[in-house]
Amino acid sequence: MIRLIIDRLLILNNPIFLQRLIQGFTGLITLFFVTHYLSLDMQGWYYTFASIAGAWILFDLGFSVILLQFSAHIFNTLRWLLYGAVDGESYGRFNSLLKQSFRFYIGAALSFFLVVAPVGIFFFFQRDNEWHDWISPWISLVTFTGLNMLSLPFIAIVEGSGRIKEVYYLRIIQNLLSSVGLWSALMFGYQLWALSLFPMIAFMVAVLWLLLLKPILLKKTVVNKIDALSWRKEIWPMQWRMGLSYLAGYLLIQIYTPILFHYDSAKAAGQFGLSLTIVSMLGLLAQSWIVRSVPSLGKAVASKNWVKFDRMFKYDLKISVLFFLLGLIMVLALGLYAHLMTSYGQRILPIISFMGLLLVGFIQHINFALTTHLRAYKEEPTAIIFLISTLITIPIAMYSAAIFSTGGVVFSILLVQILFTLPMTIYYWIKFNRQWRIR
């Protein structure tokens, strides 16, 4: 038993944790470059750029997660061959899923560019009503973010099939090379241009991966004419709920940096954006213990192996919660040190607000874990909860941003999470687990 626990905790046996550990490490270096090479106001522009460009997730409609689940179910009767070819009983459904998903992402990427590019121009023009140096970096960022979306269906399908190590080693390479590009741009004074290098390099790495290792997979998006899967009947009923969940998730956190940028100042937006990045890095590391089991959870549901299903989830939930709490204590201590002993304290939120944001991150980690568990059933019952939570929080936060600055925004989010979002998520998690076991 002890040997099993040690084996599961080893980083090399958990490529998701390894990838996110590297992502966290490169993220820390990025924080240094941002705080060292950007002024406090420019830091606000930087994180507001990143937050608005993060709206790509709204055009994804949660489909990358759905693809992962569908691929896990379909690959119960499939196997990989060389160069991205597949063989097995569900061959037709796999090809149909691949073709339709790639077609969806072409439309999603184009829609993202046509909507977000002008919206961003209008928004930033309110702060700087002259055509300064932000317009070209903004167009570049939106363009390459849209292009990077085209790699998502391939990565999600391969991950869902069970090839987790391959996908996460790909992401490690993407993260390392993209980060080096971003750091170099910041170091040489390119400031906002640096942001667009990250999706650009990530897209180039994904294209090389497909061309060299998965050319047949790429080819099937063009030549395949099989439609053995009905999007309207099988995917859309879950996708629209997932889309609502992702809309709520984006608005619930990412929207507050632009709100502070508009209602308060670039400085306040920069402090919130950098603090949110730190909390998000901690969350990504903790979530790796949940995400790594997604394909296995999907297969367990498909075979109705409830004992295995519950055992995997409960174990990973305990480990992830313990990791988050230990990380929370460490990050809070470092934040306190930064405020008391260094000049970097002015770059993050005041310590009380920073503590509140860490608590928000912890609650959202619990919500993420419970929601991921339910998605293994190909259900998204919590979408309406997150949407209602968002609709409650945003107007309160907008008022708080104008009157109480960052502290008001943080505690508006925290209050709604404690009183509404977390209790309702737990309720629906219990309810849907009971319903599925008696079907």
QUIPE-V920362 format. One record per run of one state. SS is the DSSP state (alpha for helix, beta for strand, coil for the rest). FROM is the first residue (numbers start at 1). LEN is the number of residues. If there is no record, write none. Layout:
ss=SS from=FROM len=LEN
ss=SS from=FROM len=LEN
This chain:
ss=coil from=1 len=1
ss=alpha from=2 len=8
ss=coil from=10 len=1
ss=alpha from=11 len=3
ss=coil from=14 len=1
ss=alpha from=15 len=23
ss=coil from=38 len=2
ss=alpha from=40 len=14
ss=coil from=54 len=2
ss=alpha from=56 len=5
ss=coil from=61 len=2
ss=alpha from=63 len=15
ss=beta from=78 len=3
ss=coil from=81 len=1
ss=alpha from=82 len=3
ss=coil from=85 len=1
ss=beta from=86 len=3
ss=coil from=89 len=2
ss=alpha from=91 len=37
ss=coil from=128 len=6
ss=alpha from=134 len=16
ss=coil from=150 len=2
ss=alpha from=152 len=9
ss=coil from=161 len=3
ss=alpha from=164 len=24
ss=coil from=188 len=3
ss=alpha from=191 len=23
ss=coil from=214 len=1
ss=alpha from=215 len=9
ss=coil from=224 len=7
ss=alpha from=231 len=23
ss=coil from=254 len=1
ss=alpha from=255 len=9
ss=coil from=264 len=2
ss=alpha from=266 len=26
ss=coil from=292 len=2
ss=alpha from=294 len=9
ss=coil from=303 len=3
ss=alpha from=306 len=36
ss=coil from=342 len=1
ss=alpha from=343 len=5
ss=coil from=348 len=3
ss=alpha from=351 len=25
ss=coil from=376 len=7
ss=alpha from=383 len=55
ss=coil from=438 len=2
